[in-house]
Amino acid sequence: MKRSAIVVAIFSAVLTLVLPFVGGSGPSLFAAPASATAREAAQPIFATHVVDADELEAGRTVIDVATADRLATQIADDAELRAERQAELTVDTEHLAQRPVPVPVVVPEQQAQQQDASGASDRRAAAEAVGMSCPGSIGGVTGGAPARSAGGGLITGTTAGDLAAFASQYNAIRVANCLQPVPVENIRYDGCMEDRLIWMAEDPSDDPLSAWGHIGSARSDGAPSVGCDGNLAGGNGDTGASVAGKWWDSAAHRASLYKPDYAGATAGVCIYFAATHGGVGTSVNEPASFVRAAARWGGC
């Protein structure tokens, strides 16, 4: 009985020590620990390739240069912004619009300069030195003008009103500048200059300057030049009076048409004038208010 109890105790001890290593959930004495191996062999799900020391240093260099450039740019921008703000503080924008501006007086000054350029002051002084005065206005009536029609009725030639307005302003300018007026009847219509003005106005072009100019200018359609040359002026809204002023305001035309240095009598002087109204275009015709004019100094 005692022997059986000892055998049972020994057998129980053997089972307690051996069974965990033979089966069940305990680790095996002869097999590698699978769970530990799996943990060592596993790779991170989002892992990249292994970076060695050279690549790591190269990457660090690129990052450092880019960062330095960015910081330098930012510092420069900040400095420029500070300079702009500092400059704004030195500008008086609040009171700039309140500063008084003198009203320009242009016309009298221009007239004085033109008179001086034409010698009006010298002529006036010379007349006063001998007890005389500058010439005064004269009366008279200009001859007529035919008011020709051309360009299929789109162009009207010189009218009596054109000639009268030009003659009146022409002599008024002469008298204002201490020049002898030209006898009104000696300011005449000229058909030859009008022929050339009509030739320009009939140019089938939407550009009013297409054939404009002195002898030698060309029309867009190649039509040969006709008529006589003269001092030219014109534009939309011009009149016989306004072109007389334009010619005086131009030094070259003043010398040609008014001849301020001419010291002879004006009884034998004739001023020839012509004008046209309107013109022919390709898609748009020129209105009757568009004027071309010509004038020249000559003998009677």
C-alpha positions in Angstrom: 0.0 0.0 0.0 2.8 2.3 0.9 4.6 1.3 -2.3 1.6 2.2 -4.4 1.4 5.7 -2.9 5.0 6.4 -3.6 4.6 5.3 -7.3 1.6 7.5 -7.7 3.4 10.5 -6.3 6.4 9.9 -8.6 4.1 9.5 -11.7 2.3 12.7 -10.9 5.5 14.6 -10.6 6.7 13.4 -14.0 3.5 14.5 -15.7 3.6 17.9 -14.1 7.2 18.6 -15.4 7.0 16.9 -18.9 3.5 17.6 -20.3 3.9 21.4 -20.9 6.9 20.7 -23.3 5.2 17.9 -25.2 2.0 19.6 -26.4 -0.4 22.4 -25.5 0.4 26.1 -25.6 3.8 26.2 -24.1 7.0 26.8 -26.1 8.8 23.8 -27.6 12.3 22.9 -26.5 13.4 21.9 -30.1 11.6 24.4 -32.4 12.4 28.0 -32.9 10.1 30.4 -31.2 7.8 31.3 -34.2 6.3 34.4 -32.7 9.7 36.0 -32.1 10.9 35.1 -35.6 7.8 36.7 -37.1 8.4 39.9 -35.2 12.0 40.2 -36.4 11.2 39.4 -40.1 8.2 41.7 -40.4 8.6 45.0 -42.4 6.7 48.3 -41.8 3.7 48.5 -44.1 4.8 52.0 -45.5 8.5 51.4 -45.3 10.8 52.9 -48.0 14.2 51.5 -49.1 17.0 51.6 -46.6 18.9 54.9 -46.6 22.6 54.6 -46.2 24.8 57.3 -44.7 25.9 58.9 -48.0 22.3 59.4 -49.2 21.3 60.7 -45.8 24.1 63.3 -46.0 23.2 64.3 -49.6 19.6 64.7 -48.6 20.6 66.8 -45.7 22.8 69.0 -47.9 19.9 69.7 -50.4 17.5 70.5 -47.7 20.0 72.9 -46.1 20.7 74.8 -49.4 17.0 75.1 -50.2 16.2 76.2 -46.7 19.0 78.8 -46.8 17.8 80.2 -50.2 14.2 80.4 -48.9 15.3 82.2 -45.8 17.5 84.7 -47.8 14.6 85.5 -50.1 12.2 86.0 -47.2 14.7 88.3 -45.5 15.2 90.4 -48.7 11.4 90.6 -49.2 11.0 91.8 -45.6 13.7 94.4 -46.1 12.0 95.7 -49.3 8.6 95.9 -47.6 10.1 97.8 -44.7 11.8 100.3 -47.1 8.5 100.8 -49.0 6.6 101.5 -45.8 9.3 103.9 -44.7 9.1 105.7 -48.0 5.4 106.0 -47.7 5.8 107.9 -44.4 7.8 110.6 -46.1 5.2 111.4 -48.9 2.5 114.0 -48.2 -0.4 112.3 -49.9 -3.1 113.9 -47.7 -2.4 117.5 -48.8 -1.1 116.9 -52.3 -4.4 117.6 -54.0 -4.9 120.7 -51.9 -1.9 122.5 -53.2 -2.8 125.6 -55.2 -2.0 125.4 -58.9 -1.8 128.6 -60.9 -4.2 128.9 -63.8 -2.1 128.8 -67.0 -2.5 131.7 -69.4 -1.5 130.3 -72.7 -3.1 132.2 -75.5 -1.7 135.7 -74.8 1.8 134.4 -74.3 1.6 132.4 -77.5 0.4 135.5 -79.4 3.2 137.6 -77.9 5.8 135.0 -79.0 4.3 134.8 -82.5 4.3 138.6 -82.8 7.9 138.8 -81.6 8.9 136.0 -84.0 7.3 137.8 -87.0 8.9 141.1 -86.1 5.7 142.9 -85.1 7.3 144.6 -82.1 10.1 146.0 -84.3 7.7 147.2 -86.9 5.5 148.9 -84.3 8.5 150.6 -82.7 9.9 151.7 -86.1 6.5 153.3 -87.0 6.3 155.1 -83.7 9.8 156.3 -84.0 8.9 158.4 -87.1 5.5 159.5 -85.6 3.4 157.0 -87.5 1.2 154.1 -86.4 0.6 150.6 -87.7 -1.8 150.1 -90.6 -5.5 149.8 -89.8 -8.3 147.7 -91.2 -9.6 148.3 -94.7 -13.0 147.6 -96.3 -13.8 145.8 -99.5 -15.6 142.8 -100.9 -14.1 139.6 -102.3 -15.1 138.1 -105.6 -17.3 135.1 -105.9 -16.5 131.4 -105.9 -18.3 128.7 -107.9 -19.0 126.1 -105.2 -18.3 123.2 -107.5 -19.7 119.8 -107.0 -17.5 116.7 -107.3 -17.2 113.1 -106.1 -20.8 112.2 -107.1 -22.1 115.1 -105.0 -20.1 114.2 -101.9 -17.6 117.1 -102.4 -18.4 120.8 -102.5 -15.7 123.2 -103.7 -14.9 126.8 -102.6 -17.9 128.9 -101.7 -18.2 132.7 -101.6 -18.4 132.4 -97.8 -15.2 130.4 -97.6 -13.4 133.1 -99.6 -14.8 136.0 -97.6 -14.0 134.4 -94.2 -10.5 133.7 -95.3 -9.9 137.3 -96.6 -11.3 138.9 -93.4 -9.1 136.8 -91.1 -6.1 137.0 -93.3 -6.1 140.8 -93.2 -7.0 141.0 -89.5 -3.9 139.0 -88.7 -1.8 141.2 -90.9 -3.1 144.4 -89.2 -2.7 142.9 -85.7 1.0 142.3 -86.5 1.6 145.8 -88.0 1.6 144.6 -91.6 -0.1 146.3 -94.5 -3.4 144.6 -95.4 -3.9 143.2 -98.9 -6.7 144.8 -100.9 -9.7 142.7 -100.3 -10.5 142.4 -104.0 -7.0 141.0 -104.5 -7.8 137.9 -102.3 -9.2 135.6 -105.0 -10.5 132.1 -105.7 -8.1 129.8 -107.5 -9.5 127.0 -109.6 -6.2 125.2 -110.2 -5.5 124.7 -106.5 -9.1 123.6 -106.1 -8.5 120.9 -108.7 -5.8 119.4 -106.6 -7.9 119.6 -103.4 -10.7 117.8 -105.2 -8.2 115.2 -106.5 -7.3 114.5 -102.8 -10.9 114.5 -101.6 -11.9 111.9 -104.3 -9.2 109.4 -103.2 -11.3 106.3 -102.4 -9.7 105.7 -99.0 -11.0 105.9 -95.4 -7.7 107.6 -94.5 -8.1 111.4 -95.1 -4.3 111.7 -95.3 -4.0 109.1 -98.0 -3.4 111.6 -100.9 -2.7 114.6 -98.7 0.4 116.6 -99.4 2.2 118.7 -102.0 2.9 117.8 -105.5 4.3 114.2 -105.5 1.8 112.7 -103.1 -0.1 109.6 -104.5 -3.7 108.5 -104.4 -4.6 105.0 -103.2 -6.1 104.1 -106.5 -3.1 105.4 -108.5 -5.0 108.3 -110.2 -2.4 110.8 -111.6 -2.0 114.1 -109.8 -3.8 117.2 -111.2 -4.0 120.8 -110.3 -1.6 123.3 -108.6 0.2 123.3 -105.3 -0.1 125.8 -102.4 0.1 126.1 -98.6 -2.1 123.4 -97.2 -4.3 123.2 -94.1 -7.5 121.5 -93.1 -9.4 119.2 -90.8 -12.8 118.5 -89.5 -14.6 121.7 -88.5 -12.1 124.0 -90.2 -13.3 127.2 -92.0 -11.7 129.8 -94.2 -10.9 131.9 -91.1 -9.4 129.0 -89.0 -7.0 127.9 -91.8 -5.8 131.5 -92.1 -4.9 131.3 -88.4 -3.2 127.9 -88.8 -1.0 129.3 -91.6 0.1 132.2 -89.4 0.9 130.0 -86.5 3.3 127.9 -88.6 6.6 129.8 -89.1 7.2 128.2 -92.5 3.7 128.9 -93.8 3.8 132.4 -92.3 6.9 133.2 -94.3 5.4 131.8 -97.5 1.8 133.2 -97.3 2.1 136.4 -95.1 5.7 137.4 -96.0 6.3 139.6 -92.9 9.6 140.8 -94.3 8.0 142.1 -97.5 8.5 145.9 -97.5 6.8 146.7 -100.8 3.3 147.9 -101.6 0.5 145.4 -101.4 -1.5 146.9 -104.2 0.0 144.5 -106.7 -0.1 141.5 -104.4 -2.8 138.8 -104.8 -3.6 136.0 -102.4 -5.1 133.0 -104.0 -7.4 130.6 -102.1 -9.4 127.4 -102.5 -11.2 125.0 -100.3 -13.2 121.7 -100.5 -15.8 120.3 -98.1 -16.3 116.5 -97.7 -14.6 113.5 -99.4 -15.0 110.1 -100.8 -14.1 107.0 -98.6 -14.1 103.3 -99.1 -16.6 102.4 -96.4 -17.2 105.8 -94.8 -17.4 109.1 -96.6 -16.0 112.3 -95.1 -18.7 114.8 -93.8 -19.1 118.2 -95.3 -17.5 119.6 -92.2 -14.2 118.1 -93.2 -12.3 120.9 -95.0 -9.2 120.9 -97.2 -7.7 124.3 -98.0 -4.9 125.8 -100.0 -3.5 129.3 -100.4 -0.5 131.1 -102.0 1.0 134.5 -102.3 1.4 135.8 -105.9 1.2 138.8 -108.2 -2.1 140.0 -109.7 
